[in-house]
Amino acid sequence: MSAPAPRPPRTAPLHPGAWWLWALALGTAATRTTNPLLLALLLTTSAYVVVTCRPDTPWARSYSAFLHLALAVLVIRLVFVVALGSPIPGTHVVVALPEVPLPDWAQGVRLGGKVTAEGVLFALYDGLRLATLLVCVGAANALASPSRLLKSLPGALYEAGVAVVVALTYAPHLIADVQRLRAARRLRGRPDRGLRGLLQVALPVLEGALERSVALAASMDARGYGRTADVPAPVRRTTAALTLGGLLGVCAGTYGLLTAAGGTYGLPVLLAGLTAALAGLRLGGRRSPRTRYRPDRWTPRSCLVAASGVAVAALLVLTASADPAALHPTVIPLTAPTLPLGPAAAILLGILPAFLAPARRKEP
């Protein structure tokens, strides 16, 4: 009996929108909890998926920069609570700093004083939540190709999408330039650390950024960027009315869902607003005629990747409504956080892309 044929490798890249939906859903889940154990599990999940699935490209190396940014946010949050105090009252004093007297118009603000364990833990939980959100955005930036994401946008959002993509790719290219120049200076036996090395690296980096900006402007002009087609005036007015009405409907529906009094009309208004906004974008795409070469398609694996992140966010939102104490450990009285098994199992669903996405690869 012959052995079964090996399965073909997973080489087709996933849709970039699937990665952004997955990452933003994990970020949404992070905003629903301050439990450090759950936030650490979210960080571990996103990091494992990034290490397993990110392509071998310069912009994919920006994940470490987002990790450093998240660490800086956490440290700054702790420094503020130590220097300026915390609104959380506490009885367990960690250290008593000299307090600087302030004038009467600065009531409610203090410099120095007693630093309590309750205030430090509250700041740590809150800063860790923001740091996790930043790391999730960094995971999306490292996994999804910006150029492919731009190609997948509707025609009405193409020009705004170009600005967003250029902004998102600025940091990765800047980091890649700094790493390349520092490696070149080390090979030449020149210093690459300290103030002197920073000053000597900064000028070539800025020069390269200027050259890249000029080349980008020339390529956009050669491709007819900003060219619009002539559409009838009634179509333009209908597009503006649908887009503006849809955005107002989304705002009103979201407000209704967040308030107790608007629970009856919130969801219908939100759905109507989304429908009108999508119709406006569809009509607005007529002003930007363009074609897509080999457009990315939503394959079943892409849908599963996006669904895994949405499932994590939905389950944590439901848990936050049903059992908020499990997601928000108390600091008064001072207690150690516990790991709730239900939310932890829900977060582990976010690791599914590591088994569905193709292995590390090179992308243009």
C-alpha positions in Angstrom: 0.0 0.0 0.0 1.5 3.3 -1.1 2.0 6.1 1.4 -0.4 9.1 1.1 0.8 12.0 -0.8 2.1 14.9 1.3 -0.1 17.9 1.7 0.9 20.9 -0.4 2.5 23.7 1.6 0.5 26.7 2.7 2.1 29.3 0.4 -0.8 31.6 -0.6 -0.6 34.7 1.5 -3.6 35.7 3.6 -5.7 38.8 2.9 -4.1 41.8 4.7 -7.6 42.8 6.0 -7.8 39.5 7.8 -4.6 40.3 9.8 -5.8 43.8 10.7 -9.2 42.4 11.8 -7.4 39.8 13.9 -5.1 42.3 15.5 -7.7 45.0 16.1 -10.0 42.3 17.7 -7.2 41.3 20.1 -6.7 45.0 20.9 -10.5 45.3 21.5 -10.2 42.4 23.9 -7.3 44.1 25.7 -9.4 47.2 26.3 -12.1 45.1 28.1 -9.8 43.9 30.9 -7.1 45.1 33.4 -6.2 41.6 34.6 -2.4 41.4 34.1 -2.5 37.6 33.6 -5.0 37.9 30.7 -3.1 40.8 29.2 0.1 38.8 29.4 -1.6 36.0 27.6 -2.8 38.4 24.9 0.8 39.6 24.5 2.1 36.1 24.3 -0.5 35.1 21.8 0.2 38.0 19.5 4.0 37.6 19.8 3.8 33.8 19.0 1.7 34.5 15.9 4.1 37.3 14.7 7.2 35.2 15.2 5.6 32.3 13.4 3.9 34.1 10.5 5.5 37.4 9.7 7.2 37.7 6.3 10.9 38.4 5.8 10.5 42.0 4.9 11.9 45.3 6.3 8.5 46.6 7.4 7.9 43.3 9.3 10.8 44.1 11.6 8.9 47.0 13.2 7.3 44.7 15.7 10.3 45.2 18.1 9.9 49.0 17.8 6.3 48.6 19.0 7.5 46.5 21.9 9.9 49.2 23.0 7.1 51.8 22.6 4.8 49.7 24.8 7.5 49.3 27.4 8.1 53.1 27.3 4.4 53.7 27.8 4.3 51.4 30.8 7.4 53.0 32.4 6.1 56.5 31.9 2.7 55.5 33.5 4.5 54.2 36.5 6.8 57.3 36.8 3.8 59.6 36.7 2.0 57.7 39.5 5.2 57.8 41.6 5.9 61.5 40.9 2.4 62.9 40.8 0.5 60.5 43.0 -2.6 58.4 42.2 -6.3 59.0 42.7 -6.6 55.5 44.2 -6.4 55.7 48.0 -4.1 53.1 49.6 -2.8 52.0 53.0 0.2 50.0 52.0 3.0 52.7 51.7 5.9 51.6 49.5 8.0 54.7 49.9 7.5 58.2 51.2 9.0 60.8 48.9 9.6 64.5 49.9 6.5 66.5 48.9 7.0 69.8 47.1 4.6 72.5 48.3 2.5 74.0 45.5 0.4 77.2 45.3 -3.3 77.3 46.1 -4.3 77.4 42.4 -2.7 73.9 42.0 -5.1 72.2 44.4 -5.5 68.5 43.6 -2.0 68.2 42.2 1.0 67.1 44.2 4.6 66.4 43.6 6.1 63.6 45.7 4.5 62.3 48.8 3.5 58.8 49.8 3.5 56.1 47.1 1.2 53.3 47.9 1.1 49.7 46.5 -2.5 50.1 45.5 -1.8 53.2 43.4 1.2 51.5 41.7 -0.7 48.4 40.9 -3.6 50.3 39.5 -1.2 52.3 37.2 0.5 49.0 36.3 -2.7 47.4 35.2 -3.9 50.4 33.3 -0.5 51.0 31.6 -0.3 47.3 30.7 -3.7 47.5 29.0 -2.5 50.4 26.8 0.8 48.6 26.1 -1.0 45.5 24.9 -3.2 47.6 22.6 0.0 49.1 21.0 1.6 45.7 20.6 -1.5 44.4 18.8 -1.3 47.3 16.4 2.3 46.5 15.9 1.4 42.9 15.2 -0.9 44.0 12.4 1.8 46.3 11.0 4.3 43.4 11.0 2.0 40.8 9.4 0.0 42.7 6.8 1.7 44.1 3.7 0.9 47.8 3.5 0.9 47.8 -0.3 -1.5 44.9 -0.5 -3.7 46.5 2.1 -3.9 49.6 0.0 -4.7 47.6 -3.1 -7.7 46.1 -1.2 -9.3 49.4 -0.2 -12.4 50.6 -2.0 -11.8 53.3 -4.7 -13.4 56.0 -2.6 -10.9 55.5 0.2 -7.8 55.1 -2.1 -6.4 58.6 -1.6 -6.9 58.5 2.2 -5.5 55.0 2.2 -2.3 56.2 0.5 -1.7 58.7 3.3 -2.4 56.1 6.0 -0.1 53.6 4.3 2.7 56.1 3.9 2.3 57.0 7.6 2.3 53.3 8.7 5.4 52.5 6.6 7.4 55.5 7.8 8.5 53.9 11.1 9.5 50.5 9.6 11.6 52.1 6.9 13.2 54.5 9.3 14.1 51.5 11.6 15.5 49.6 8.7 17.6 52.6 7.6 19.0 53.0 11.1 19.9 49.3 11.3 21.5 49.3 7.9 23.6 52.4 8.6 24.7 51.2 12.1 25.8 47.9 10.6 27.8 49.7 7.9 29.5 51.9 10.5 30.4 48.8 12.6 32.0 47.2 9.6 34.1 50.3 9.0 35.2 50.4 12.6 33.3 53.6 13.4 31.2 54.2 16.6 27.5 53.5 16.2 26.4 54.2 19.8 26.2 57.2 22.0 25.5 60.8 21.0 28.2 60.9 18.4 27.0 57.8 16.7 23.5 59.1 16.7 24.4 62.4 15.2 26.4 60.8 12.4 23.6 58.3 11.6 20.8 60.8 11.7 21.8 62.8 8.7 22.0 59.9 6.3 18.7 58.6 7.6 17.0 62.0 6.9 18.6 62.2 3.5 17.3 58.7 2.7 13.8 59.6 3.9 13.8 62.7 1.6 15.0 60.7 -1.4 12.3 58.1 -0.7 9.6 60.9 -0.4 10.7 62.4 -3.8 10.7 59.0 -5.5 7.2 58.2 -4.0 5.9 61.5 -5.3 7.3 60.9 -8.7 5.8 57.4 -8.9 2.4 58.6 -7.7 2.4 61.4 -10.3 3.4 58.9 -13.1 0.5 56.6 -12.1 -2.0 59.4 -12.3 -2.6 59.7 -8.5 -5.5 62.1 -7.7 -7.1 61.7 -11.2 -10.8 61.6 -10.9 -13.5 60.7 -13.4 -16.5 62.9 -14.3 -19.7 61.8 -12.7 -23.1 63.4 -12.9 -24.0 66.0 -10.2 -26.9 64.0 -8.9 -24.6 61.1 -8.2 -22.2 63.3 -6.4 -24.9 64.7 -4.2 -26.3 61.3 -3.5 -22.9 60.0 -2.6 -22.3 62.9 -0.1 -25.8 62.5 1.4 -25.4 58.7 1.9 -21.9 59.0 3.3 -22.7 61.8 5.7 -26.0 60.2 6.8 -24.3 56.9 7.2 -21.6 58.3 9.5 -24.3 60.1 11.5 -26.2 56.9 11.8 -23.2 55.0 12.9 -22.4 57.6 15.6 -26.1 57.6 16.8 -26.3 53.8 16.8 -23.1 53.4 18.7 -24.2 56.0 21.3 -27.5 54.1 21.6 -25.7 50.8 22.2 -23.5 52.3 24.9 -26.5 53.8 26.8 -29.2 52.0 28.6 -32.0 54.3 27.2 -30.9 53.6 23.6 -30.9 49.9 23.7 -34.0 49.6 21.6 -33.0 51.8 18.7 -29.2 51.5 18.8 -28.7 48.4 16.8 -31.2 49.2 14.0 -29.8 52.7 13.6 -26.2 51.4 13.6 -27.1 48.8 10.8 -28.9 51.5 8.8 -25.9 53.8 9.1 -23.5 51.1 8.0 -25.6 50.3 5.0 -25.9 53.9 3.9 -22.1 54.5 4.4 -21.2 51.4 2.4 -23.6 52.5 -0.4 -21.9 56.0 -0.3 -18.5 54.4 -0.6 -19.7 52.2 -3.5 -20.9 55.3 -5.4 -17.9 57.3 -4.5 -15.6 54.7 -6.0 -16.8 55.8 -9.4 -14.7 58.9 -9.2 -11.5 56.9 -8.8 -11.4 54.5 -11.8 -8.5 52.1 -11.3 -7.8 48.4 -11.8 -6.3 45.8 -9.5 -3.6 43.4 -10.7 -4.1 40.0 -9.0 -6.5 41.3 -6.3 -6.3 39.6 -2.9 -9.3 37.4 -2.2 -10.9 36.3 1.0 -10.0 32.6 1.2 -11.5 30.3 3.8 -8.2 30.5 5.8 -8.4 34.3 5.8 -11.9 34.2 7.1 -10.9 31.8 9.8 -8.0 34.1 10.9 -10.3 37.1 11.1 -13.0 35.0 12.8 -10.5 33.8 15.5 -9.8 37.4 16.5 -13.4 38.5 16.4 -14.3 35.5 18.6 -11.7 36.5 21.2 -13.1 40.1 21.3 -16.8 38.9 21.4 -16.2 36.4 24.2 -14.3 38.9 26.4 -17.0 41.6 25.8 -19.6 39.1 26.9 -17.5 38.1 29.9 -17.1 41.8 30.8 -20.9 42.2 30.9 -21.6 38.9 32.7 -18.7 38.7 35.2 -16.7 42.0 35.3 -14.9 41.0 38.5 -13.1 38.3 36.6 -11.6 40.8 34.1 -10.9 43.6 36.5 -9.0 42.5 39.7 -9.5 44.8 42.6 -6.7 46.7 44.2 -8.7 47.8 47.3 -8.3 45.6 49.2 -5.0 44.5 47.8 -5.4 41.0 46.4 -3.4 38.9 43.9 -5.0 38.6 40.5 -6.3 35.2 39.4 -6.5 33.7 36.0 -10.2 33.0 34.9 -10.2 29.9 32.8 -13.1 30.9 30.5 -11.5 34.2 29.3 -8.1 32.5 29.1 -9.5 29.8 26.9 -11.1 32.4 24.7 -7.8 34.3 24.3 -6.1 31.0 23.2 -8.4 31.0 20.1 -6.3 33.9 18.9 -3.4 31.6 18.3 -5.2 29.8 15.5 -3.5 31.9 12.7 -0.2 30.4 13.6 -1.5 27.1 12.3 -3.4 28.5 9.3 -1.1 31.1 7.9 1.8 30.3 5.6 5.3 30.0 7.1 7.7 32.9 7.0 8.3 34.1 3.5 9.8 36.9 1.4 7.4 39.5 0.0 8.1 42.3 -2.5 
